[in-house]
């Protein structure tokens, strides 16, 4: 349901920018500690 919201016509410009964003490129520019959460299960 959440991902389907990105396909709504009003959200497409935002979604296109999100899908092409490179997390590794962006995080390299951050100067403070960052917590990255990926996935659906906590370990």
SEZADO-300552 format. One record per atom (N, C-alpha, C): x, y, z; residue in three letters. Coordinates in steps of 0.001 Angstrom, whole numbers, plus 500000, padded with zeros to 6 digits. Example, Ala and Ser with C-alpha at 12.3 -4.5 7.8 and 13.67 -1.06 7.14 Angstrom:
513190494310507800ALA/512300495500507800ALA/513200496700507800ALA/512850497750507080SER/513670498940507140SER/512900500030507870SER/
This chain:
500827498814500000UNK/500000500000500000UNK/500877501258500000UNK/501948501226500779UNK/502829502394500847UNK/503476502648499484UNK/504011501603498883UNK/504651501771497579UNK/503655502154496507UNK/502427501702496604UNK/501402502066495623UNK/501151503571495649UNK/501318504204496793UNK/501140505651496900UNK/502130506424496045UNK/503300505868495819UNK/504292506532494981UNK/503886506536493512UNK/503002505620493132UNK/502574505523491741UNK/501393506424491420UNK/500846507091492427UNK/499754508024492185UNK/500279509167491325UNK/499496509624490361UNK/499966510674489441UNK/500536511911490141UNK/499951512315491238UNK/500436513512491941UNK/501810513284492571UNK/502142512041492866UNK/503408511727493541UNK/504517511293492597UNK/504229511120491328UNK/505237510598490399UNK/506507511446490316UNK/506428512777490259UNK/507701513535490208UNK/508581513271491428UNK/507980513223492604UNK/508736512943493822UNK/509303511532493794UNK/508495510568493377UNK/508923509164493352UNK/510080508971492381UNK/510049509621491245UNK/511146509485490274UNK/512459509958490868UNK/512430511050491615UNK/513651511544492253UNK/514134510571493328UNK/513204509964494046UNK/513575509003495081UNK/514260507788494499UNK/513742507259493403UNK/514272506018492842UNK/515661506210492237UNK/516005507415491802UNK/517332507616491210UNK/518368508086492236UNK/517931508387493444UNK/518840508851494489UNK/519766507712494919UNK/521042508002495048UNK/522019507009495495UNK/522350507276496963UNK/521967506356497825UNK/522214506535499259UNK/523704506616499556UNK/524500505815498896UNK/525941505834499189UNK/526567507165498796UNK/526114507763497717UNK/526640509073497316UNK/526212510162498299UNK/524964510116498718UNK/524445511122499647UNK/525066510989501026UNK/525205509756501514UNK/525753509545502853UNK/527226509927502940UNK/527930509868501839UNK/529347510264501845UNK/529510511744502169UNK/528484512529501932UNK/528532513975502177UNK/528106514359503587UNK/527512513431504337UNK/527003513715505678UNK/528152513732506674UNK/528186514738507532UNK/529287514911508474UNK/528952514459509888UNK/527746513931510114UNK/527340513486511438UNK/526999511994511379UNK/526974511299512524UNK/526617509877512517UNK/525230509650511917UNK/525083508554511196UNK/523831508241510518UNK/523456506793510810UNK/522192506570511103UNK/521673505225511277UNK/520863504877510033UNK/521239503792509357UNK/520552503375508148UNK/519799502082508448UNK/518496502100508250UNK/517662500921508481UNK/517146500428507149UNK/517422499168506844UNK/516966498575505600UNK/516371497215505933UNK/515202496941505413UNK/514599495639505628UNK/513374495689506498UNK/512822494520506735UNK/511581494435507483UNK/511757493736508828UNK/512964493247509113UNK/513165492485510342UNK/514352493050511116UNK/514143493272512402UNK/515236493715513277UNK/516055492505513697UNK/517354492701513758UNK/518240491624514206UNK/518880492036515512UNK/
